[in-house]
Amino acid sequence: MAKFLLIDDDQDHLDVMTHVLHAYFPQHRVVTAKNGPDGLHLAESGGPDVIFLDVELPGMDGFELCRRLKAEEKTAHIPVVMATGRRVDPSHRFRGLELGADGYLFKPYEADDLAGYAKVMLRIKESDDRLRAQKRSLERAFRNQTVELKRNKDALQRKVHELEATLRRQTQKLIHTDRLASAGILSAGIAHEINNPNTFISSNLETFGLFWTCIENALDPDHRLTAKEKRQLTFIRREMPALLEGLKKGTERIADIVRDMKSYTSTAPQRKRLVSLAATVQSALQLAASHLKSRVRVRNEVPADLPRVRGSEQMLCQVFVNLFLNAANAIREAGRQGTLTVRGFVNPDGHVVVQVKDNGPGIRAADLEHLFDPFWTTRRAMGGSGLGLFVSHGIIEGHNGSLDVESEPGKGAAFTVEIPAAEMRTEKTKAGTG
């Protein structure tokens, strides 16, 4: 049984909301508060599944309350829908979403609107619960792996400790993201991608164990080495560096996957720096690899010497993962093999351009105008949240760039990311030579 927490200083409005939620969700509980401090106390102690929060509250306004809820570990994962009684400009609404709110309602609204948001938020909450359970499962798997690694070389032990610290830092940020539905889509693929280097590490450790048995025999002062054992030691001496390098690469691959996942899920403010879009595209392709390789042939035509841009590598990676997953879903739902082409070049305006083009079924003209709207999706039945392109559009605009789309039914879709270059362009990457 789920629980809704309603925070509003208008008792009449609280009564109406309570009545509507009881009508649509008779099996769920509804609790209320009339000011910010009381609402914060109920959220921290009562464990609600969804919070509906008025902007204008006594004691603590809705923005401050939302900020505190999202800053606290015990409440950060609870979906929050903010509401206001007056129409405001988009920047007002964006402020609430930037603070971590998962939705925004304008009063007066229809009962169906309230119930619809409640359903969406419950779905996000369920997604978050699954994601956190998967996080705990990954942590248990890594703890088991470290027990095995600790029996071996000291250098590997230090690497594992670094990896565990990295994993803890990154996974803590997963539960604070407002894009939980999309992260849930990636989670199965991430587990698969981690399993590949994990299997490689396990295999190398078995070989290491065999090598160690031979070395122990050789270290026994009472044991005379046979010619065969001498040959084995020569072989071990030759192969050991490659074995250790393989173990190192396996753990680094897992660390890369975790770091790439952070690029998609981090909501923390990122300091802008020079970013290579070629490297960012490659990271995003690796992150989405398990969703692409079954039906999609990838052509990465982004040159390595593409001029860098100034921005957040993590947030830009998130944009490209969204675009790659959308293309993979479109091609998969068409029921055939497809091609995803990623091109990069510098246009005459000195902007770095990355185009993501697929040969999927394309997008209807009626859908194109809603493509970047929040919570709008044609894949609701398949678990789509309608947030991916909306968030991506906001990220690119935050980099003083643009995200555009061209598509016709039956002719695929092409998404174009354009960001001002922070470096001088080269002849190889000018427009037309991509």
HUGI-V198971 format. One record per residue. N is the residue number from 0. SS is DSSP state (2 for helix, 1 for strand, 0 for the rest). OMEGA is omega as a letter, one per 40 degrees, with the letter a starting at -180 (none if undefined). NEAR is the number of other C-alpha atoms within 8 Angstrom. Layout:
N/SS/OMEGA/NEAR  N/SS/OMEGA/NEAR
//
This chain:
0/0/a/5  1/0/a/8  2/1/i/12  3/1/i/13  4/1/i/16  5/1/a/13  6/1/a/15  7/0/a/14  8/0/i/10  9/0/a/7  10/2/i/8  11/2/a/6  12/2/i/8  13/2/a/12  14/2/a/8  15/2/i/8  16/2/i/10  17/2/i/9  18/2/a/8  19/2/a/11  20/2/i/12  21/2/a/12  22/2/a/7  23/2/a/7  24/0/a/7  25/0/a/8  26/0/a/7  27/0/i/10  28/1/i/10  29/1/i/11  30/1/a/8  31/1/i/10  32/1/a/13  33/0/i/12  34/0/a/13  35/2/a/15  36/2/i/8  37/2/i/9  38/2/i/13  39/2/i/10  40/2/i/9  41/2/i/11  42/2/a/12  43/2/a/9  44/2/a/6  45/2/i/7  46/0/i/9  47/0/i/11  48/0/i/12  49/1/i/15  50/1/i/13  51/1/a/12  52/1/i/12  53/1/a/12  54/0/a/10  55/0/a/7  56/0/i/13  57/0/i/8  58/0/a/7  59/0/a/10  60/0/a/11  61/2/i/13  62/2/a/9  63/2/i/8  64/2/i/11  65/2/i/13  66/2/a/10  67/2/i/8  68/2/a/11  69/2/i/13  70/2/a/8  71/0/a/8  72/0/a/7  73/0/a/6  74/0/a/12  75/0/a/11  76/0/a/12  77/0/i/10  78/1/a/13  79/1/i/14  80/1/a/14  81/1/a/14  82/1/i/12  83/1/a/11  84/0/i/7  85/0/i/6  86/0/a/6  87/0/i/6  88/0/a/6  89/2/a/6  90/2/i/6  91/2/i/8  92/2/a/10  93/2/i/8  94/2/i/8  95/2/i/13  96/2/i/11  97/2/i/7  98/0/i/10  99/0/i/12  100/0/a/14  101/0/i/10  102/1/a/9  103/1/i/11  104/1/i/9  105/1/i/10  106/0/e/8  107/0/i/5  108/0/a/8  109/0/i/6  110/2/i/7  111/2/i/6  112/2/i/8  113/2/a/12  114/2/i/11  115/2/i/8  116/2/a/10  117/2/i/9  118/2/i/8  119/2/a/9  120/2/i/12  121/2/i/11  122/2/i/8  123/2/i/11  124/2/i/13  125/2/i/8  126/2/i/11  127/2/i/13  128/2/i/8  129/2/a/9  130/2/a/13  131/2/i/9  132/2/i/8  133/2/i/9  134/2/i/9  135/2/i/8  136/2/i/8  137/2/i/8  138/2/i/8  139/2/a/8  140/2/a/8  141/2/i/9  142/2/i/8  143/2/a/8  144/2/a/8  145/2/i/10  146/2/i/8  147/2/a/8  148/2/a/12  149/0/i/10  150/0/a/6  151/0/a/8  152/0/a/8  153/2/a/7  154/2/i/6  155/2/i/12  156/2/i/12  157/2/i/8  158/2/i/10  159/2/i/11  160/2/i/8  161/2/a/8  162/2/i/10  163/2/i/9  164/2/i/8  165/2/a/10  166/2/a/10  167/2/a/8  168/2/a/8  169/2/a/12  170/2/i/10  171/2/a/8  172/2/a/12  173/2/a/10  174/0/i/12  175/0/a/11  176/0/i/12  177/0/i/8  178/0/a/9  179/2/a/12  180/2/i/12  181/2/i/10  182/2/i/11  183/2/i/12  184/2/a/8  185/2/a/9  186/2/a/10  187/2/i/8  188/2/i/12  189/2/i/11  190/2/i/8  191/2/a/9  192/2/i/10  193/2/a/11  194/2/a/8  195/2/i/8  196/2/i/12  197/2/i/11  198/2/i/8  199/2/i/10  200/2/a/12  201/2/i/8  202/2/i/8  203/2/i/11  204/2/i/10  205/2/i/8  206/2/i/8  207/2/i/9  208/2/i/8  209/2/i/8  210/2/a/9  211/2/i/8  212/2/i/8  213/2/a/11  214/2/i/9  215/2/i/8  216/2/a/8  217/2/a/10  218/2/i/7  219/0/a/7  220/0/a/6  221/0/a/4  222/0/i/8  223/0/a/6  224/0/i/8  225/0/i/6  226/2/i/6  227/2/a/7  228/2/i/9  229/2/i/9  230/2/i/8  231/2/i/9  232/2/i/10  233/2/i/8  234/2/a/8  235/2/a/9  236/2/i/8  237/2/a/7  238/2/a/8  239/2/i/8  240/2/i/8  241/2/i/7  242/2/i/10  243/2/i/8  244/2/i/8  245/2/i/10  246/2/i/13  247/2/a/10  248/2/i/8  249/2/i/12  250/2/i/14  251/2/i/8  252/2/i/10  253/2/i/11  254/2/i/11  255/2/a/8  256/2/i/13  257/2/a/11  258/2/i/9  259/2/i/13  260/2/i/10  261/2/i/13  262/2/a/13  263/2/a/13  264/2/a/12  265/0/i/12  266/0/i/8  267/0/i/4  268/0/a/4  269/0/i/6  270/0/a/6  271/0/i/7  272/1/i/8  273/1/a/9  274/1/i/11  275/0/i/10  276/2/i/9  277/2/i/12  278/2/a/8  279/2/i/12  280/2/i/10  281/2/i/8  282/2/i/10  283/2/i/14  284/2/i/10  285/2/a/8  286/2/a/12  287/0/a/13  288/2/a/9  289/2/i/11  290/2/a/9  291/2/a/13  292/0/a/8  293/0/a/6  294/0/a/11  295/1/i/12  296/1/a/10  297/1/i/9  298/1/i/8  299/1/a/7  300/1/i/9  301/0/a/12  302/0/a/10  303/0/a/6  304/0/i/6  305/0/a/16  306/0/a/13  307/0/i/12  308/1/i/15  309/1/a/11  310/1/a/11  311/0/i/11  312/2/a/9  313/2/a/12  314/2/i/11  315/2/i/13  316/2/i/15  317/2/i/13  318/2/a/15  319/2/i/10  320/2/i/13  321/2/a/11  322/2/a/11  323/2/i/13  324/2/i/11  325/2/i/8  326/2/i/12  327/2/i/12  328/2/a/8  329/2/i/11  330/2/a/17  331/2/a/10  332/2/i/7  333/2/i/8  334/0/i/6  335/0/i/8  336/0/a/9  337/1/a/11  338/1/i/11  339/1/a/13  340/1/i/12  341/1/a/13  342/1/i/11  343/1/i/15  344/1/i/16  345/1/a/16  346/0/a/10  347/0/i/7  348/0/a/5  349/0/i/9  350/1/i/11  351/1/a/16  352/1/i/12  353/1/a/12  354/1/i/12  355/1/a/13  356/1/i/12  357/1/i/13  358/0/i/12  359/0/a/14  360/0/a/12  361/0/a/13  362/0/i/11  363/0/i/9  364/2/a/8  365/2/a/6  366/2/a/8  367/2/a/8  368/0/i/7  369/0/a/8  370/0/a/10  371/0/i/9  372/0/i/10  373/0/i/8  374/0/i/7  375/0/i/11  376/0/i/9  377/0/a/5  378/0/a/8  379/2/a/9  380/2/i/5  381/2/i/5  382/0/i/7  383/0/a/11  384/0/a/13  385/0/a/12  386/0/a/11  387/2/a/11  388/2/i/13  389/2/i/12  390/2/a/10  391/2/i/12  392/2/i/11  393/2/i/8  394/2/a/11  395/2/i/16  396/2/i/10  397/2/i/7  398/0/a/9  399/0/a/8  400/0/a/11  401/1/i/11  402/1/a/12  403/1/a/7  404/1/i/8  405/1/a/7  406/1/i/12  407/0/i/11  408/0/i/9  409/0/a/7  410/0/i/10  411/0/a/14  412/1/i/15  413/1/i/11  414/1/a/12  415/1/i/12  416/1/a/12  417/1/a/12  418/1/i/13  419/1/i/10  420/1/i/13  421/0/a/9  422/0/i/7  423/0/i/6  424/0/i/11  425/0/a/8  426/2/a/5  427/2/a/6  428/2/i/14  429/1/a/13  430/0/i/9  431/0/i/5  432/0/i/7  433/0/none/13
//
